[in-house]
């Protein structure tokens, strides 16, 4: 009986904001390791998810969206995204096919046009670095085959892709074929993590990310990106439960009542949903306490960048 050798390696998933990278990471892992919201540019730092496929272990690096940076936080996120590709065994460039087709046909929204610019900048970045990627066209549901083939040809002709896959990260269509290609690229070797581990993320950071997701799910229309969540205390209690204290930072006083809501109901909802998910993820009772503070300079503080693994001096 032939024993299949173990494989282990890193797969970096890059793409424009809102291409579906976090959804694909969660789909491949089979568990939640990256937050998913309606907001573009939600992932602020590379999150490592651990996926198993037979005897292969894939460490998935879900990177921040690559876009034209305007401020320090933007520059740090873009640097982190490209940094995630440096030691990867395989790079997957995920593209929002629907947005690309909208631009091709001239009926694109401003957001779709920005996505095209971001996709083209990634192609140029791959060319400059001499790296080859696997192209994965996402959000293909309901799109005409001839339109998909047209954008496939346009992108493949750039010379930076080795393969093309058409997938739906939301439904799972085509993802198994992409997974098989990723496994093929991994070197033989021992696993990096235990078989039952799905993420390489400290509990304090995971807790902050979960709360930030609930925040954007609830107030994504009213609140800009000028918000952050910090876990200020994480206490293991004698009864096995966890007591977690978090601070939600906003940049202006006018944003504070948006998060609080009438009679504090919005903040209560955010806390309840975050607590429920953390209880399930951590496998224990969670006591969560949220505070909202105004700090117009939070995005320019060195300690914030260090906490989430971003380069302050970019």
GIFEN-V63537 format. One record per residue. PHI is phi in whole degrees, -180 to 180 (NA if undefined). OMEGA is omega in whole degrees, 0 to 359 (NA if undefined). Layout:
<<PHI:OMEGA> <PHI:OMEGA>>
This chain:
<<NA:181> <-83:178> <-94:179> <-67:180> <-68:177> <-78:177> <-128:177> <-156:179> <-173:185> <-111:176> <-122:178> <-95:177> <-106:181> <-116:178> <167:177> <-70:176> <-54:177> <71:177> <-75:180> <108:184> <-62:180> <-66:178> <-64:179> <-66:178> <-59:180> <-62:179> <-65:181> <-68:181> <-74:184> <83:178> <-153:183> <-87:176> <-125:181> <-134:183> <-77:182> <-131:179> <-138:176> <-74:182> <-73:170> <-75:178> <58:179> <-88:181> <-76:184> <-101:181> <-155:181> <-63:177> <-112:181> <-92:173> <-106:183> <-113:181> <-112:177> <-112:175> <-143:185> <64:179> <-96:181> <-103:175> <-117:182> <-109:174> <-94:185> <-91:178> <-102:179> <-86:188> <-94:172> <-62:178> <-64:178> <-95:185> <-153:180> <-77:185> <-75:179> <-119:182> <-131:185> <-57:181> <-62:177> <-59:182> <-63:180> <-66:180> <-69:180> <-66:176> <-60:180> <-64:180> <-63:179> <-69:178> <-62:180> <-66:181> <-89:192> <-61:183> <-110:183> <-76:175> <-79:178> <-152:178> <-114:174> <-111:176> <-98:182> <-93:184> <-122:175> <-75:185> <-63:181> <-62:179> <-66:179> <-63:180> <-65:179> <-60:179> <-68:180> <-56:185> <-90:174> <78:179> <-114:184> <-79:170> <-79:179> <-58:181> <-63:179> <-65:180> <-66:177> <-64:179> <-62:178> <-62:178> <-60:181> <-66:179> <-62:180> <-64:179> <-69:177> <-69:176> <-59:179> <-64:178> <-64:177> <-65:178> <-61:183> <-64:182> <-87:181> <74:182> <-93:175> <-112:181> <-126:170> <-93:179> <-89:177> <-123:177> <-84:185> <-104:178> <61:184> <-86:184> <-55:175> <80:181> <-89:181> <-73:184> <-59:182> <-65:177> <-70:178> <-64:180> <-66:181> <-66:180> <-73:175> <-60:181> <-63:182> <-60:182> <-75:182> <-65:180> <-67:178> <-71:177> <86:183> <-103:183> <-119:178> <-96:183> <-147:176> <-132:176> <-130:175> <-111:187> <-136:167> <-128:181> <-63:182> <-70:183> <-100:181> <95:181> <-60:178> <78:185> <-70:180> <-62:178> <-65:177> <-64:179> <-60:180> <-62:179> <-68:178> <-63:180> <-59:181> <-60:184> <-85:185> <-81:177> <-77:174> <-68:180> <163:181> <-72:178> <-68:178> <-85:186> <-131:173> <-58:186> <-60:185> <-94:179> <-91:183> <-107:182> <-153:175> <-110:187> <-149:179> <-59:183> <-58:180> <-62:181> <-72:177> <-59:180> <-61:180> <-66:180> <-66:180> <-63:179> <-65:179> <-64:176> <-62:181> <-64:178> <-59:182> <-73:176> <-62:185> <-84:187> <-123:186> <-63:181> <-82:184> <-93:189> <-103:175> <-74:183> <-79:183> <-78:179> <-147:178> <-143:177> <-123:179> <-122:173> <-84:184> <-91:178> <-153:177> <-140:187> <-110:174> <-84:184> <-94:185> <-62:181> <-83:178> <92:179> <-83:178> <-124:175> <-106:185> <-119:174> <-113:182> <-135:176> <-118:174> <-98:180> <-100:171> <-126:186> <-92:184> <-134:181> <-61:181> <-67:180> <-85:183> <-61:180> <-65:177> <-64:181> <-75:181> <-69:183> <75:180> <-64:181> <56:177> <76:186> <-69:180> <-67:179> <-63:178> <-62:179> <-64:179> <-59:180> <-64:181> <-64:181> <-65:178> <-66:180> <-62:180> <-62:182> <-72:179> <-65:177> <-60:180> <-71:183> <-68:183> <-88:178> <68:179> <-157:176> <-69:180> <-120:173> <-106:187> <-113:181> <-126:183> <-112:175> <-130:177> <-109:180> <-127:176> <-99:177> <-149:186> <-68:182> <-111:185> <-59:183> <-77:179> <-117:181> <-99:184> <-57:184> <-64:179> <-63:181> <-67:179> <-62:181> <-62:183> <-110:172> <76:177> <-103:181> <-88:181> <-68:188> <-92:181> <-64:NA>>
